[in-house]
Amino acid sequence: MEPERPEVYERIPWETLEKKSNDRQWLFYAVAGAIALGALAYSFVRSQPAAVAPLSEPQPDVSTTVAPVVDSSVPEVDSPVLMAEADLYAVDPDRLIDQAMAHAEWFAVEYFSVDGSAESGELIGSLLPEGVPPPEAPEGVQVFVDWARAQSATQLGPTSFEVEVLVRSLLSTGEGGFTRQAPQLALVPVAIGEDGLARVTSPPIIRAAAHPTPAPLGLTDVPEEIRVHMESTHGQVVGGIQVDEGIWRLVVMTTGVDGVIRPVTTVYP
């Protein structure tokens, strides 16, 4: 048998070569796409947070828990909040003093006022200590408190004070109008209780208020031309104090809108 001899083409089969070349080209594209997808998948996995397996929490033992039984037919009542004396010590002392002075002012107004009504008698009775009777007024007498001011407080104990209240009242006896009474000084003892409320612990001590002496002013005579000008527009010039060159503080008797002539201070010019 003769050995095979290599086949010799008169021309090269370019069609076959081109087909094989195209197969290799598509294979190259497929491999490149797979690599790209793998890289994207790896990058996505790296960017995700690591998952942590949840810890098993111990379940409560419900066998020993008994739900409270609430009787809806019985209304709930809030119990009052009581403060121990030690809690009051921890409060800012200025707050306790302010509270005591405010209560003393309120008490003084009710204590001195008389209008004959049952409501006023009940109120002052609640402000006085137990066993102390309320004030009694003659028939037709009425007292109106013009003003009452707590001017000082003396600390007697950690939560107790004696408050000085200055009071001015107007009196009517039923025969005319009200007459202004002399100022009175009431020394009102006040204590802050464990419930945080202020109370008067005994009836007040009543004294006549001291009249202060006048403060020195140092008025001097005013130049004639200034005096004439001011009296023509304001009223009688009592005197003045020169505060600068050509500038004066003058005391002038001026008529108010109510028709009362009162001394006032005015600056010239």
NUDREN-60792 format. One line per 4 residues: for each residue x, y, z of N, C-alpha, C. Coordinates in nm, 2 decimals, m for minus. Example, Ala and Ser with C-alpha at 12.3 -4.5 7.8 and 13.67 -1.06 7.14 Angstrom:
# NUDREN-60792
1.32/m0.57/0.78/1.23/m0.45/0.78/1.32/m0.33/0.78  1.28/m0.22/0.71/1.37/m0.11/0.71/1.29/0.00/0.79
//
This chain:
# NUDREN-60792
0.09/m0.12/0.00/0.00/0.00/0.00/0.09/0.12/0.00  0.06/0.21/m0.09/0.14/0.32/m0.10/0.11/0.42/0.02  0.21/0.47/0.07/0.19/0.57/0.18/0.12/0.70/0.13  0.04/0.75/0.23/m0.04/0.88/0.19/0.06/0.99/0.17
0.02/1.06/0.06/0.10/1.17/0.04/0.02/1.29/0.08  0.09/1.39/0.13/0.02/1.51/0.17/m0.06/1.57/0.05  m0.18/1.62/0.09/m0.27/1.68/m0.01/m0.22/1.82/m0.04  m0.21/1.84/m0.17/m0.16/1.97/m0.21/m0.27/2.04/m0.28
m0.30/2.16/m0.23/m0.41/2.24/m0.29/m0.35/2.33/m0.39  m0.43/2.34/m0.50/m0.38/2.44/m0.59/m0.41/2.58/m0.54  m0.51/2.59/m0.45/m0.54/2.72/m0.39/m0.56/2.70/m0.24  m0.54/2.80/m0.15/m0.55/2.79/m0.01/m0.70/2.81/0.03
m0.76/2.72/0.11/m0.91/2.73/0.15/m0.93/2.84/0.26  m0.93/2.96/0.21/m0.94/3.08/0.30/m1.07/3.07/0.38  m1.18/3.02/0.32/m1.31/3.02/0.39/m1.30/2.94/0.52  m1.23/2.82/0.52/m1.21/2.74/0.64/m1.13/2.81/0.74
m1.03/2.87/0.70/m0.94/2.94/0.80/m1.02/3.06/0.86  m1.10/3.13/0.79/m1.17/3.24/0.84/m1.27/3.20/0.94  m1.34/3.08/0.92/m1.44/3.03/1.02/m1.38/2.99/1.15  m1.26/2.92/1.14/m1.19/2.89/1.27/m1.15/3.01/1.34
m1.10/3.11/1.27/m1.06/3.23/1.33/m1.17/3.30/1.41  m1.29/3.30/1.35/m1.41/3.36/1.41/m1.45/3.29/1.54  m1.44/3.16/1.54/m1.47/3.08/1.66/m1.38/3.11/1.77  m1.25/3.13/1.74/m1.15/3.16/1.85/m1.18/3.30/1.90
m1.22/3.39/1.81/m1.25/3.53/1.85/m1.37/3.53/1.95  m1.48/3.46/1.92/m1.59/3.46/2.01/m1.56/3.39/2.14  m1.47/3.29/2.14/m1.43/3.23/2.26/m1.35/3.33/2.35  m1.27/3.41/2.29/m1.20/3.51/2.36/m1.29/3.61/2.43
m1.40/3.65/2.35/m1.49/3.74/2.41/m1.57/3.68/2.53  m1.60/3.55/2.52/m1.67/3.48/2.63/m1.59/3.47/2.76  m1.46/3.44/2.74/m1.37/3.43/2.86/m1.35/3.57/2.92  m1.34/3.67/2.84/m1.32/3.81/2.89/m1.45/3.85/2.97
m1.56/3.82/2.92/m1.69/3.85/2.99/m1.70/3.78/3.12  m1.66/3.65/3.12/m1.67/3.58/3.25/m1.58/3.64/3.35  m1.46/3.68/3.31/m1.36/3.74/3.41/m1.42/3.87/3.46  m1.48/3.95/3.37/m1.54/4.08/3.42/m1.65/4.05/3.52
m1.74/3.96/3.49/m1.85/3.93/3.58/m1.80/3.88/3.71  m1.69/3.80/3.71/m1.64/3.75/3.83/m1.58/3.86/3.92  m1.51/3.95/3.85/m1.46/4.07/3.92/m1.56/4.15/3.99  m1.67/4.18/3.91/m1.78/4.25/3.97/m1.85/4.18/4.09
m1.86/4.05/4.08/m1.93/3.98/4.19/m1.84/3.98/4.31  m1.71/3.97/4.29/m1.61/3.97/4.41/m1.61/4.11/4.47  m1.62/4.22/4.39/m1.63/4.35/4.44/m1.75/4.38/4.52  m1.87/4.32/4.47/m2.00/4.34/4.54/m1.99/4.27/4.68
m1.94/4.15/4.68/m1.93/4.07/4.81/m1.84/4.14/4.91  m1.73/4.20/4.86/m1.64/4.27/4.95/m1.71/4.39/5.01  m1.80/4.46/4.94/m1.86/4.59/4.98/m1.97/4.56/5.08  m2.03/4.44/5.10/m2.14/4.41/5.19/m2.08/4.39/5.33
m2.16/4.44/5.44/m2.11/4.42/5.57/m2.12/4.27/5.61  m2.03/4.24/5.70/m2.03/4.10/5.73/m2.15/4.06/5.82  m2.21/3.96/5.78/m2.33/3.91/5.86/m2.29/3.85/5.99  m2.37/3.89/6.09/m2.34/3.84/6.23/m2.46/3.76/6.27
m2.43/3.64/6.31/m2.54/3.55/6.35/m2.60/3.60/6.48  m2.73/3.62/6.48/m2.80/3.67/6.60/m2.78/3.58/6.72  m2.75/3.65/6.84/m2.74/3.57/6.96/m2.87/3.53/7.01  m2.88/3.42/7.06/m3.01/3.37/7.11/m3.03/3.43/7.25
m3.14/3.50/7.26/m3.17/3.57/7.39/m3.25/3.47/7.48  m3.22/3.48/7.61/m3.29/3.39/7.70/m3.43/3.44/7.71  m3.52/3.34/7.70/m3.67/3.37/7.71/m3.71/3.39/7.85  m3.79/3.49/7.88/m3.83/3.50/8.02/m3.92/3.39/8.07
m3.90/3.36/8.20/m3.98/3.25/8.26/m4.11/3.30/8.29  m4.21/3.28/8.20/m4.35/3.33/8.22/m4.42/3.24/8.32  m4.37/3.13/8.36/m4.44/3.04/8.45/m4.45/3.10/8.59  m4.35/3.19/8.63/m4.35/3.25/8.76/m4.41/3.39/8.76
m4.44/3.45/8.65/m4.49/3.58/8.64/m4.65/3.59/8.65  m4.70/3.66/8.75/m4.84/3.67/8.76/m4.88/3.81/8.74  m4.97/3.84/8.65/m5.02/3.97/8.61/m5.10/4.02/8.73  m5.08/4.15/8.77/m5.17/4.20/8.88/m5.31/4.22/8.83
m5.40/4.20/8.92/m5.54/4.21/8.90/m5.58/4.35/8.94  m5.64/4.43/8.84/m5.68/4.56/8.87/m5.83/4.57/8.88  m5.88/4.62/8.98/m6.03/4.63/9.00/m6.07/4.77/8.94  m6.13/4.76/8.82/m6.17/4.89/8.75/m6.28/4.96/8.82
m6.35/4.90/8.91/m6.46/4.96/8.98/m6.41/5.06/9.09  m6.29/5.05/9.13/m6.23/5.13/9.23/m6.15/5.24/9.17  m6.18/5.37/9.18/m6.11/5.48/9.12/m5.97/5.49/9.18  m5.87/5.53/9.10/m5.74/5.56/9.15/m5.73/5.69/9.21
m5.67/5.71/9.33/m5.66/5.83/9.40/m5.51/5.86/9.42  m5.47/5.98/9.37/m5.33/6.02/9.39/m5.31/6.06/9.53  m5.21/6.00/9.59/m5.17/6.03/9.73/m5.09/6.16/9.73  m5.11/6.25/9.83/m5.03/6.37/9.83/m4.88/6.35/9.85
m4.80/6.43/9.78/m4.66/6.41/9.78/m4.61/6.49/9.91  m4.55/6.42/10.00/m4.50/6.49/10.12/m4.35/6.50/10.11  m4.30/6.61/10.16/m4.15/6.63/10.16/m4.10/6.62/10.30  m3.99/6.55/10.31/m3.93/6.54/10.44/m3.86/6.67/10.47
m3.83/6.69/10.60/m3.77/6.82/10.64/m3.63/6.83/10.58  m3.57/6.71/10.56/m3.43/6.72/10.50/m3.44/6.77/10.35  m3.56/6.73/10.28/m3.58/6.78/10.15/m3.59/6.93/10.15  m3.66/6.99/10.25/m3.68/7.13/10.25/m3.54/7.20/10.28
m3.46/7.13/10.36/m3.32/7.19/10.38/m3.25/7.20/10.25  m3.27/7.11/10.16/m3.19/7.11/10.03/m3.24/7.22/9.93  m3.36/7.28/9.96/m3.42/7.38/9.87/m3.34/7.51/9.89  m3.32/7.58/9.78/m3.25/7.71/9.79/m3.32/7.80/9.90
m3.24/7.85/10.00/m3.30/7.93/10.10/m3.37/8.05/10.05  m3.32/8.11/9.95/m3.39/8.23/9.89/m3.53/8.20/9.85  m3.55/8.08/9.79/m3.69/8.04/9.75/m3.78/8.03/9.87  m3.73/7.97/9.98/m3.81/7.96/10.10/m3.84/8.09/10.16
m3.75/8.19/10.16/m3.77/8.32/10.21/m3.88/8.39/10.12  m3.86/8.38/9.99/m3.96/8.44/9.90/m4.10/8.39/9.93  m4.11/8.26/9.95/m4.24/8.19/9.97/m4.30/8.24/10.10  m4.22/8.25/10.21/m4.26/8.30/10.34/m4.31/8.44/10.33
m4.23/8.53/10.26/m4.27/8.67/10.25/m4.40/8.69/10.17  m4.41/8.61/10.06/m4.54/8.62/9.98/m4.66/8.58/10.07  m4.64/8.47/10.14/m4.75/8.43/10.23/m4.79/8.53/10.34  m4.68/8.59/10.39/m4.71/8.69/10.50/m4.78/8.81/10.44
m4.75/8.85/10.32/m4.82/8.97/10.26/m4.97/8.93/10.24  m5.00/8.81/10.19/m5.13/8.77/10.17/m5.21/8.76/10.30  m5.14/8.71/10.40/m5.21/8.70/10.53/m5.24/8.84/10.59  m5.15/8.93/10.58/m5.17/9.07/10.63/m5.29/9.14/10.56
m5.30/9.12/10.43/m5.41/9.18/10.36/m5.54/9.13/10.42  m5.55/8.99/10.43/m5.68/8.93/10.48/m5.70/8.96/10.63  m5.59/8.97/10.71/m5.60/9.00/10.85/m5.66/9.14/10.88  m5.61/9.24/10.81/m5.65/9.38/10.83/m5.78/9.41/10.76
m5.82/9.34/10.65/m5.94/9.38/10.58/m6.06/9.33/10.65  m6.17/9.42/10.64/m6.30/9.39/10.70/m6.40/9.44/10.60  m6.48/9.34/10.55/m6.60/9.38/10.46/m6.73/9.32/10.51  m6.72/9.25/10.62/m6.85/9.19/10.68/m6.90/9.07/10.61
m6.83/9.01/10.51/m6.88/8.89/10.44/m6.84/8.77/10.51  m6.92/8.66/10.49/m6.89/8.53/10.55/m6.76/8.47/10.48  m6.75/8.50/10.35/m6.63/8.44/10.28/m6.50/8.49/10.34  m6.50/8.62/10.37/m6.37/8.68/10.42/m6.34/8.62/10.56
m6.45/8.60/10.64/m6.43/8.54/10.77/m6.38/8.40/10.77  m6.43/8.32/10.67/m6.38/8.19/10.65/m6.23/8.18/10.60  m6.20/8.28/10.51/m6.06/8.28/10.46/m5.96/8.31/10.57  m5.99/8.42/10.64/m5.89/8.45/10.75/m5.88/8.34/10.86
m6.00/8.28/10.88/m6.00/8.17/10.97/m5.91/8.05/10.93  m5.90/8.03/10.80/m5.82/7.92/10.75/m5.67/7.96/10.75  m5.64/8.09/10.74/m5.50/8.13/10.74/m5.44/8.14/10.88  m5.53/8.16/10.99/m5.48/8.16/11.12/m5.46/8.02/11.17
m5.37/8.00/11.28/m5.35/7.87/11.34/m5.48/7.81/11.40  m5.49/7.68/11.41/m5.60/7.62/11.47/m5.63/7.67/11.61  m5.75/7.69/11.65/m5.79/7.74/11.78/m5.79/7.89/11.80  m5.74/7.96/11.70/m5.74/8.11/11.71/m5.86/8.17/11.64
m5.95/8.24/11.71/m6.07/8.30/11.64/m6.03/8.41/11.54  m6.12/8.43/11.44/m6.09/8.53/11.34/m6.12/8.67/11.40  m6.08/8.78/11.34/m6.11/8.91/11.39/m6.26/8.94/11.39  m6.30/9.03/11.49/m6.44/9.07/11.50/m6.45/9.22/11.48
m6.54/9.27/11.40/m6.55/9.41/11.37/m6.69/9.46/11.42  m6.70/9.59/11.47/m6.83/9.64/11.51/m6.92/9.66/11.39  m7.04/9.67/11.41/m7.14/9.69/11.30/m7.11/9.81/11.22  m7.11/9.80/11.09/m7.09/9.92/11.00/m6.95/9.95/10.98
m6.85/9.88/11.04/m6.71/9.92/11.02/m6.66/9.84/10.90  m6.59/9.90/10.82/m6.52/9.84/10.70/m6.38/9.89/10.70  m6.29/9.80/10.66/m6.15/9.83/10.65/m6.10/9.78/10.51  m6.04/9.87/10.44/m5.98/9.84/10.31/m5.83/9.86/10.32
m5.75/9.75/10.28/m5.61/9.76/10.29/m5.56/9.83/10.16  m5.50/9.95/10.18/m5.45/10.03/10.07/m5.33/9.96/10.00  m5.23/9.92/10.09/m5.12/9.84/10.04/m5.06/9.76/10.16  m4.99/9.66/10.12/m4.91/9.57/10.22/m4.79/9.52/10.15
m4.67/9.54/10.22/m4.55/9.50/10.16/m4.46/9.43/10.27  m4.41/9.32/10.23/m4.31/9.25/10.32/m4.17/9.31/10.29  m4.12/9.37/10.40/m3.99/9.45/10.38/m3.87/9.37/10.43  m3.89/9.27/10.51/m3.77/9.20/10.56/m3.82/9.06/10.62
m3.73/8.97/10.63/m3.76/8.84/10.70/m3.64/8.80/10.78  m3.67/8.75/10.90/m3.57/8.70/10.99/m3.59/8.55/11.00  m3.48/8.47/10.98/m3.49/8.33/10.99/m3.48/8.28/11.13  m3.59/8.21/11.17/m3.60/8.16/11.31/m3.55/8.01/11.32
m3.56/7.94/11.21/m3.52/7.80/11.20/m3.49/7.76/11.06  m3.46/7.64/11.03/m3.43/7.60/10.89/m3.54/7.63/10.80  m3.67/7.62/10.84/m3.78/7.64/10.75/m3.88/7.74/10.81  m3.85/7.82/10.91/m3.94/7.91/10.98/m3.88/8.05/10.98
m3.97/8.15/10.96/m3.92/8.29/10.95/m4.02/8.38/11.02  m3.97/8.50/11.05/m4.05/8.61/11.10/m4.04/8.72/11.00  m4.16/8.75/10.94/m4.16/8.85/10.83/m4.22/8.98/10.88  m4.15/9.09/10.84/m4.21/9.22/10.87/m4.29/9.27/10.75
m4.42/9.30/10.78/m4.51/9.34/10.67/m4.56/9.48/10.71  m4.53/9.58/10.62/m4.58/9.72/10.64/m4.72/9.73/10.58  m4.82/9.78/10.65/m4.95/9.78/10.61/m5.01/9.92/10.62  m5.08/9.97/10.52/m5.16/10.09/10.53/m5.30/10.06/10.49
m5.40/10.11/10.57/m5.54/10.07/10.55/m5.62/10.20/10.55  m5.74/10.18/10.50/m5.84/10.29/10.50/m5.96/10.24/10.58  m6.02/10.33/10.67/m6.12/10.29/10.76/m6.25/10.37/10.73  m6.36/10.30/10.73/m6.49/10.36/10.72/m6.58/10.31/10.83
m6.65/10.40/10.90/m6.74/10.37/11.01/m6.88/10.38/10.98  m6.91/10.40/10.85/m7.05/10.41/10.80/m7.10/10.55/10.81  m7.03/10.64/10.86/m7.08/10.78/10.87/m7.02/10.87/10.76  m6.93/10.82/10.69/m6.87/10.90/10.58/m6.78/10.82/10.49
m6.69/10.88/10.43/m6.60/10.80/10.34/m6.49/10.73/10.42  m6.39/10.68/10.35/m6.28/10.61/10.41/m6.18/10.71/10.46  m6.12/10.68/10.57/m6.01/10.76/10.63/m5.88/10.68/10.63  m5.78/10.74/10.58/m5.65/10.67/10.58/m5.59/10.66/10.72
m5.55/10.54/10.75/m5.50/10.51/10.89/m5.34/10.52/10.89  m5.29/10.53/11.00/m5.14/10.54/11.02/m5.08/10.40/10.98  m4.97/10.40/10.91/m4.90/10.27/10.88/m4.88/10.18/11.00  m4.90/10.05/10.99/m4.87/9.95/11.09/m4.77/9.85/11.05
m4.69/9.80/11.14/m4.59/9.70/11.11/m4.64/9.57/11.18  m4.66/9.47/11.10/m4.70/9.33/11.15/m4.59/9.24/11.14  m4.55/9.17/11.25/m4.45/9.07/11.25/m4.52/8.94/11.24  m4.51/8.87/11.13/m4.59/8.75/11.10/m4.49/8.63/11.10
m4.51/8.53/11.19/m4.43/8.41/11.19/m4.49/8.31/11.09  m4.40/8.27/11.00/m4.44/8.18/10.89/m4.34/8.06/10.89  m4.40/7.94/10.87/m4.32/7.82/10.86/m4.36/7.74/10.73  m4.26/7.68/10.67/m4.29/7.59/10.55/m4.30/7.45/10.60
m4.42/7.39/10.57/m4.44/7.25/10.62/m4.38/7.15/10.53  m4.39/7.02/10.58/m4.34/6.91/10.50/m4.41/6.89/10.36  m4.53/6.95/10.35/m4.60/6.94/10.23/m4.57/7.06/10.13  m4.47/7.14/10.18/m4.42/7.25/10.09/m4.50/7.37/10.10
m4.61/7.38/10.19/m4.69/7.49/10.20/m4.65/7.58/10.31  m4.67/7.71/10.30/m4.64/7.81/10.40/m4.76/7.83/10.49  m4.74/7.84/10.62/m4.85/7.86/10.72/m4.81/7.96/10.83  m4.90/8.04/10.87/m4.88/8.13/10.99/m4.89/8.05/11.11
m4.79/8.05/11.20/m4.78/7.97/11.32/m4.84/8.03/11.44  m4.86/8.16/11.44/m4.92/8.23/11.56/m4.97/8.37/11.51  m5.07/8.43/11.58/m5.11/8.56/11.54/m4.99/8.66/11.54  m5.00/8.76/11.45/m4.89/8.85/11.44/m4.88/8.95/11.55
m4.75/9.00/11.57/m4.73/9.11/11.66/m4.75/9.24/11.58  m4.83/9.33/11.64/m4.86/9.46/11.57/m4.79/9.57/11.64  m4.73/9.65/11.56/m4.66/9.77/11.61/m4.69/9.89/11.51  m4.67/10.01/11.57/m4.68/10.13/11.48/m4.55/10.14/11.40
m4.57/10.17/11.28/m4.45/10.19/11.19/m4.38/10.31/11.23  m4.25/10.31/11.23/m4.16/10.42/11.27/m4.16/10.52/11.15  m4.17/10.65/11.18/m4.17/10.75/11.07/m4.02/10.79/11.05  m3.97/10.77/10.93/m3.83/10.81/10.90/m3.81/10.96/10.90
m3.69/11.01/10.93/m3.66/11.15/10.92/m3.64/11.19/10.77  m3.67/11.31/10.74/m3.65/11.35/10.60/m3.50/11.35/10.55  m3.48/11.31/10.43/m3.35/11.31/10.37/m3.30/11.45/10.33  m3.18/11.48/10.36/m3.13/11.62/10.32/m3.13/11.64/10.17
m3.17/11.75/10.12/m3.17/11.78/9.98/m3.07/11.89/9.93  m3.05/11.99/10.02/m2.96/12.09/9.99/m3.00/12.19/9.88  m3.13/12.23/9.89/m3.18/12.33/9.79/m3.12/12.47/9.82  m3.09/12.54/9.71/m3.04/12.68/9.72/m3.13/12.77/9.64
m3.10/12.90/9.65/m3.18/13.00/9.58/m3.15/12.99/9.43  m3.25/13.01/9.35/m3.24/13.00/9.21/m3.23/13.14/9.15  m3.15/13.16/9.04/m3.14/13.30/8.98/m3.28/13.35/8.94  m3.29/13.48/8.95/m3.42/13.55/8.93/m3.48/13.52/8.80
m3.40/13.52/8.69/m3.46/13.50/8.56/m3.51/13.36/8.54  m3.44/13.26/8.60/m3.49/13.12/8.60/m3.62/13.10/8.68  m3.62/13.16/8.80/m3.74/13.15/8.88/m3.86/13.21/8.81  m3.85/13.33/8.76/m3.96/13.39/8.69/m4.01/13.31/8.57
m3.92/13.25/8.49/m3.96/13.17/8.38/m4.03/13.05/8.42  m3.98/12.98/8.52/m4.04/12.85/8.56/m4.17/12.87/8.63  m4.19/12.98/8.71/m4.31/13.00/8.78/m4.42/13.04/8.68  m4.38/13.10/8.57/m4.48/13.14/8.47/m4.54/13.02/8.39
m4.46/12.91/8.39/m4.50/12.79/8.32/m4.54/12.67/8.40  m4.47/12.66/8.52/m4.49/12.53/8.60/m4.56/12.56/8.74  m4.51/12.66/8.81/m4.56/12.68/8.94/m4.46/12.74/9.03  m4.49/12.76/9.16/m4.40/12.82/9.25/m4.27/12.74/9.27
m4.15/12.81/9.26/m4.02/12.74/9.27/m3.98/12.74/9.41  m3.96/12.62/9.47/m3.92/12.61/9.61/m3.77/12.63/9.62  m3.69/12.58/9.53/m3.55/12.59/9.53/m3.49/12.50/9.43  m3.36/12.50/9.42/m3.29/12.41/9.32/m3.15/12.38/9.35
m3.09/12.29/9.27/m2.95/12.25/9.28/m2.89/12.27/9.14  m2.78/12.34/9.13/m2.71/12.36/9.00/m2.62/12.24/8.98  m2.65/12.17/8.87/m2.58/12.04/8.84/m2.47/12.07/8.73  m2.48/12.18/8.66/m2.38/12.21/8.56/m2.39/12.36/8.52
m2.31/12.41/8.44/m2.31/12.55/8.39/m2.45/12.57/8.32  m2.53/12.65/8.39/m2.66/12.69/8.33/m2.77/12.58/8.34  m2.74/12.47/8.41/m2.84/12.36/8.42/m2.87/12.34/8.57  m3.01/12.34/8.59/m3.05/12.33/8.73/m3.16/12.22/8.75
m3.16/12.16/8.86/m3.26/12.07/8.91/m3.35/12.15/9.00  m3.47/12.17/8.97/m3.56/12.26/9.04/m3.67/12.18/9.11  m3.71/12.22/9.23/m3.83/12.17/9.30/m3.94/12.27/9.28  m4.05/12.23/9.21/m4.16/12.33/9.18/m4.29/12.27/9.23
m4.37/12.35/9.28/m4.51/12.31/9.32/m4.60/12.31/9.20  m4.64/12.20/9.15/m4.71/12.18/9.03/m4.85/12.12/9.05  m4.95/12.17/8.99/m5.08/12.12/9.00/m5.10/11.99/8.91  m5.14/11.88/8.97/m5.16/11.76/8.90/m5.29/11.75/8.83
m5.32/11.64/8.76/m5.44/11.63/8.68/m5.56/11.61/8.78  m5.53/11.58/8.90/m5.64/11.56/9.00/m5.67/11.69/9.08  m5.59/11.80/9.04/m5.61/11.93/9.10/m5.53/11.95/9.23  m5.45/11.85/9.27/m5.37/11.86/9.39/m5.23/11.92/9.35
m5.19/12.02/9.43/m5.06/12.08/9.41/m4.95/12.00/9.48  m4.86/11.95/9.41/m4.75/11.86/9.47/m4.61/11.91/9.43  m4.51/11.89/9.52/m4.38/11.93/9.48/m4.32/11.82/9.38  m4.27/11.87/9.27/m4.21/11.78/9.17/m4.07/11.84/9.13
m3.99/11.75/9.08/m3.86/11.79/9.03/m3.86/11.80/8.88  m3.80/11.91/8.84/m3.79/11.94/8.69/m3.65/11.99/8.66  m3.61/11.97/8.54/m3.47/12.02/8.50/m3.49/12.14/8.41  m3.40/12.24/8.44/m3.40/12.36/8.36/m3.26/12.37/8.29
m3.25/12.41/8.17/m3.36/12.44/8.08/m3.42/12.31/8.02
//
